[in-house]
Amino acid sequence: MAGQIQAPEKELRFTRAGQAAVFWITAAVLAAAALTLIATSIYRDINPALPHPLWCLVPFALSILAARFAVRLTRHAYLILTPLGIEIFPFFRPAAGMNLISWQEIHSAEVDGSFHRLTLHHNAEKTSGVHLSLRPIEAARRPLLAKAVIARATAG
């Protein structure tokens, strides 16, 4: 059962899709550059200074890498709200560095006005807690996350 979700209907997953857009655009630009190098290669007999068509492999390979990275950011979770608490996955090595903050540890939660930062307070004095950037999450999903976390934190 390792690696399988026990009750997927009871969790909310938020991915890094907001960061993935930059890599999708980069992949498209690099793919266009590769196609441009291929298209201009038919004029090498007129202008021998044009680059060899094999130079298109460099931007094409970079385009594939950027697209794979964008897919990874789009599919893998950044935050997961579960019945146990909030699972936070870091950018590098998410399986090894995952952090679980249980709902019992959270005294209160707040989100700044522009939905860019979520703060989870561990005590009433607000001297201990966790700040989470919400920028990796799509802008349209941030209010949903804020509403879910604040509602659950105040209910418990």
Protein Blocks (a to p, Z undefined) as FASTA:
>chain_A
ZZiafblmlcccddfklmmmmmmmmmmmmmmmmmmmmmmmmmmmmmmmbccfklmmmmmm
mmmmmmmmmmmmmmpcfbdcdfkbccdddfbokllmpccddfklpmbdcddfkopaccdd
fbfnopaccdddfklpcfklmmmmmmmmmmmmmmZZ
